[in-house]
């Protein structure tokens, strides 16, 4: 669901992963038609990094 949101409304994804400053910056970028594609790519990349960080945190929690 977040992946679809990252493509359609990139700035919203940053608020869902608790990065409000980047969300505002992404909104400014998204307001231009040319900036929409870089904003969507940035949102998808940030979402994948967020998911990876969650997996790493869960794996290290299980070890301890």
C-alpha positions in Angstrom: 0.0 0.0 0.0 2.8 2.4 0.9 4.5 1.6 -2.4 1.5 2.8 -4.4 1.3 5.8 -2.2 5.0 6.5 -2.8 4.3 6.7 -6.6 1.0 8.7 -6.5 1.6 11.0 -3.5 5.3 10.8 -2.6 5.3 13.4 0.2 2.7 11.4 2.2 5.1 8.5 2.5 7.6 10.6 4.4 5.0 11.4 7.0 4.1 7.7 7.4 7.7 6.8 8.1 8.1 9.7 10.5 10.3 12.0 8.4 8.2 15.3 8.3 11.0 17.6 7.2 11.7 15.5 4.2 8.0 15.3 3.6 7.7 19.0 3.3 10.7 19.2 1.0 9.3 16.4 -1.1 6.0 18.3 -1.3 7.8 21.4 -2.7 9.6 19.2 -5.2 6.3 17.5 -6.1 4.5 20.8 -6.8 6.4 21.0 -10.1 5.5 18.5 -12.8 9.2 17.8 -13.6 9.9 17.3 -9.9 7.2 14.6 -9.5 9.3 11.8 -11.0 12.4 12.5 -8.8 10.1 12.8 -5.7 8.5 9.5 -6.5 11.9 7.8 -6.9 13.1 9.4 -3.7 10.0 8.2 -1.8 10.3 4.6 -3.1 14.0 4.5 -2.2 13.3 6.0 1.3 10.6 3.5 1.8 12.8 0.6 0.9 15.5 1.9 3.3 12.9 2.2 6.1 11.8 -1.4 5.5 15.4 -2.6 5.6 16.1 -0.7 8.8 13.0 -2.4 10.4 14.2 -5.8 9.4 17.7 -5.2 10.7 16.3 -3.9 14.0 14.1 -7.0 14.3 17.0 -9.3 13.6 19.3 -7.7 16.1 16.5 -7.7 18.7 16.1 -11.4 18.4 19.8 -12.0 18.9 20.0 -10.1 22.2 
